Every structure is written in C-alpha cells, then in structure tokens.
C-alpha cells in the first residue's frame, strides 16, 4: 500500500460510514450531518484530495441506485392506482405494500439530501484549504459555488415534496419521521378517496424525486469534472517544481583542475 493511499483511508471511511448509515435507516439520517461536521477536525489536506480522487465512483453508484429505486416505486404506485380504480378499496395486505413503498420513498429523499449536504460541505472545506480550488470553482457560469448550488437544489427538492404533500392534507413534518408518517397513512387508508390521494401524492413525489436526483447527478458530475481539472493543474505544478529541484540538485559539479586556485572569476 502506498503512502498516499494510506493517507486517504480515514476520509473515505467517514464517507462510506455516512452513506451506509443513511441507506440503512432514515432514523440515522442525522449521522450524515454529524460525520460531515467532524471532517473539518479529522481530515488533513491529503485526505481531502483523496476524496476527489477516490470517492466519485461510490457517490455516483449511490445516486444511480436510489434513482432506480424511485423509478421502480413510481411504476409500482401507478399499478396500485389502476387497481384501486377497479375496486372499492385496496385490501389491507396490499395497502401494507403501499405503505412500505411510501416509506422507501421517504428514505430516498433523506439520502438525496444527505448526499447534497455531504458534497456541499466538501466543496466548502476544499475552498477554505486550497486557494487553487477556490479560484477554479469561481469560473462556473452560474457564479455560484457548488456548496451554494447544492443548497439551492435541496431547497427546491423540499419545496416540491411539501407541495405534493399538501394535496393530501399532509405536512413535511409528517413526512420526516416514521412515527409521524405511519399514523397519517393509516388515516388515509380508511377510505378509498384517502387511499387514492396517498397513491397520487406518492406517485407525484416519486416522479419529482427521479427528476431531482437526475439534477443532483448532473451537479455531482460537474463537481467531479472541475475537481479533476483542478487536481490535474495542481499535479502539473508539483511535477514542474519537482523537475526544477532535480535539475538544481542533480546538476554535475565541475572539478577544479589540480593546482588551480579557487578564486572568483569575472
């Protein structure tokens, strides 16, 4: 194992832990925020650069997974809606599947927010520690930093979910935790009209999550492209400095002919 690969392990371990926790249960979503806060204390410069070099594929895979899951839930909720149109109400066991899909949809929203927060936090830390990176990101057409753009994305995502929930008389607070969501879904399940509203809201949120996650993937890809360009620039400067050092210290020393005095010549 090389010294550089060893140095980036602590950073990557924090990244992996945050996403794994968010993926397992929405109840631990706060851990994403907590881990990101600790990076400012635990990560040194080598580990920060290691993030850019090594974590892109993992984040991209995570975004692909939750995007595909959102698409699957969208299709499944459409099937439930069609089924409800041909019956008085969905049976209890079928409604149980609906509730499970809606809870998964809530987890997808939590994971998307967690990734946006994570990458926005990384952007801010990198800009604070590396002037070259800060200069690079200022060249974005929008004029915003990635951290600011992630915050804009997050606000838009939350507002979209809130608007969809209002259709069924629900609030964002009822969508944030399982303890609040389950009673609300139980109330809606008591009538066919309530079931249809829940299915429609779930379908709308799933559609929006597919679109919002696509935007998030595009934003992440931009960040990785800019970071790669910055790293290449930084590496070029390091290589040039190393070449100059080697040329200076490695130059041959001319022998002084025997009997010749050491004296300045000009």
Secondary structure as the mmCIF struct_conf table of DSSP 4:
data_model
#
loop_
_struct_conf.conf_type_id
_struct_conf.id
_struct_conf.beg_label_comp_id
_struct_conf.beg_label_asym_id
_struct_conf.beg_label_seq_id
_struct_conf.end_label_comp_id
_struct_conf.end_label_asym_id
_struct_conf.end_label_seq_id
HELX_RH_AL_P HELX_RH_AL_P1 UNK A 3 UNK A 7
TURN_TY1_P TURN_TY1_P1 UNK A 8 UNK A 8
HELX_RH_AL_P HELX_RH_AL_P2 UNK A 9 UNK A 24
HELX_RH_3T_P HELX_RH_3T_P1 UNK A 26 UNK A 28
TURN_TY1_P TURN_TY1_P2 UNK A 29 UNK A 29
HELX_RH_AL_P HELX_RH_AL_P3 UNK A 30 UNK A 42
HELX_RH_AL_P HELX_RH_AL_P4 UNK A 45 UNK A 54
BEND BEND1 UNK A 55 UNK A 55
HELX_RH_AL_P HELX_RH_AL_P5 UNK A 56 UNK A 85
TURN_TY1_P TURN_TY1_P3 UNK A 86 UNK A 86
BEND BEND2 UNK A 87 UNK A 89
HELX_RH_AL_P HELX_RH_AL_P6 UNK A 92 UNK A 129
HELX_RH_AL_P HELX_RH_AL_P7 UNK A 131 UNK A 137
TURN_TY1_P TURN_TY1_P4 UNK A 138 UNK A 139
BEND BEND3 UNK A 140 UNK A 140
TURN_TY1_P TURN_TY1_P5 UNK A 141 UNK A 142
HELX_RH_AL_P HELX_RH_AL_P8 UNK A 146 UNK A 167
TURN_TY1_P TURN_TY1_P6 UNK A 168 UNK A 169
HELX_RH_AL_P HELX_RH_AL_P9 UNK A 172 UNK A 176
HELX_RH_AL_P HELX_RH_AL_P10 UNK A 178 UNK A 188
TURN_TY1_P TURN_TY1_P7 UNK A 189 UNK A 190
BEND BEND4 UNK A 191 UNK A 191
HELX_RH_AL_P HELX_RH_AL_P11 UNK A 192 UNK A 249
TURN_TY1_P TURN_TY1_P8 UNK A 250 UNK A 250
BEND BEND5 UNK A 251 UNK A 251
HELX_LH_PP_P HELX_LH_PP_P1 UNK A 252 UNK A 257
TURN_TY1_P TURN_TY1_P9 UNK A 258 UNK A 259
#
